[in-house]
């Protein structure tokens, strides 16, 4: 089965998907984090991708970097300000298939800033699970500048540079379950 054979309505399976990010900390190491609470729905037509739709909502307060102090800082007004902006959203606006990859461009909204972002998502296959569900998989990564979304807090380092890099890598591992027609 190829990406052009994928058709139907699918919902993300959060227990088998990952929405994660990587940033450089203190200019010397990478810190990884993820969002634990999200949902998404897509209507897909691999043969005619221009007719596809996608909407994903992430609870910003579900950020997990394996550090309670860092997570508390990320949910504060310095970063996501989850009291005022509880969700991050992505709505697909353009879908272009190239081989086994679909380039999904959409509007990402973080806080009160909406910017276009493109995710090249590689189709990793379709399978029927032991429970009779038809699943599709996609994975991919892209980079954004957090400052483009108003996430500008930082601290200068004595040795030069900043505590948190502006460039963020977003990584997606997606498993979605087809819904009954």
N, C-alpha and C positions, 0 to 999 in steps of 0.2 A: 504494500500500500504506500502511496506517495502523498505528499502534502496536498496535491490537487484533488485527492479522493476524500479529504476530510470535509464533512458537511454536517451541519446541525447546530443545536444549541448545547453549550457545555457550561458547567459551573466548576470553578476551581475547587480542588480538594486540598484544604489547608494542611491536613495531616500528612500529605505526600508532596507538598510544594514548599518552596523556600523563596522568600523575598529578602535578600541580604545586601549589605553594603560593606565597602572597604574604604578606609581613609588612612592617611599617614599621620602618625602621632609623634610630635616632637622632632619631626623631620628624620627619624631614624627607624621607625618600625610601623608595621601596618596593624590597624585595629579593625576587627570584623564585628559586625552586628547584624541583627535581623529584626524583622517585625513578626510578632507571633500571632496577631489577630488581624485577619483580612478576609475579604470575600471578593469574588469576581465572577462575571458572567460574559460569555462570548457567543455570538451567533456567527458561525464560520461557513464560508463557501470557498474552499481552496481552489476550485476551478475558476471562480469569479470573485477574487478577493476584495474588489472594490465594494461589494455588497456586505462585507463583514462588519460586525460591531463588537466592541469590547468596552467594559467598564469595570474598574477595580477600585475598591475602597479599603484603605488601610487605617486601622486605629493607631494614631501616632504614639499614644501612650503605651503601646505594646512593644516598644523598642527594647531590645535585649542585647547588651554588649558583654554580658557576664561580669558586670561591675555595677552594683546597685548605686553607688555614688555617681558614676558616669551617666547611668540611665536617668537618674533624677535630674542631672544637669541638662541632658538632652531634652527632657520633657518640660523644662522650665522656659520662661520667656526669653532666655538667651538663645534658645534654639527653636524647638517645635511649638512651644507655648500651647500645650495641649488643653489648658483650661479654656483658651479662646478659640483654638483651631484643633478640634479633636481628631480630624481625619486628614489623610493625604489621599488624593484621588488621581486616577489616570483614566482618560477616556480616549479610545482610539479614534483617529480621524482619517487615517490612510493606511492601506494594507497593500504591500507589493511583494509578490512571490518571486524569488530567484533561486531556482534549484530546490534544495531542501530547507531554505530559509525564507521566513516571512519577515519583512521589515515593517514593523508596526510603529507608525508615528502617531503621537497623540498629545493631548493637553494634560500635563502633569501640574497639579495644584498642591503646593505646600504653603501653609499659612494662607496669606491672601494673594499669593503670586502664582500666576498660571503661565507656563512656558511650554513650547513644543519640545518633545523628546522622542528620539527614535531608538527602538530596541530591535536589533537583529536577532530573531528567535529561530534557532535551528529546530526543525521538526525531528523528534527523537523516536517517533513511532506511535502506533495504535495497537491496543491489546484489549482482549476481553478478560476481565479479572475473574477470580473464582466465584464471585457473587453475581456474575452476569452483567456487570457494568462494562460499557465500552469506554476506554480511557484513551486520551491523547496526551502526548508529552512534548514539551518545548523547553529549550534552555538557551540562555544568552546573557550578554552583559553589554553595558554601555557606560559612558562616563558623563557626568554633569558637574557643573560648578555650583557648589552650595550657595555661594554669594548671589547667583542668579535668582535664587528663591528667597532671598532676604535672610539667609542663615549666615550672618557675618561675624558673630562673636569669635574672638580669638585672643591670644596672648603672645606677645613677642618673647622670643628666647634670647638669653644673653649671648649665645653663640651665633645669632642670626636666624632668620626664618621665624616661623610661627608654630604654636603648639599643635594646631589642627590644620591639615591641608585643605585647600579650597576644592581641589579635584576629588570627587567621590566616584568610585566604581559601584554601579548597581548590578547585582547578579540575580538572575531569575532561574529557578528550577520549577517548572510548572507541570502539574498533573491535573487534568480536567476530566470530569465525568459527563458523558453525553446524557441529555435529558430526553425523556419520551416525547415523541412528536405530538 
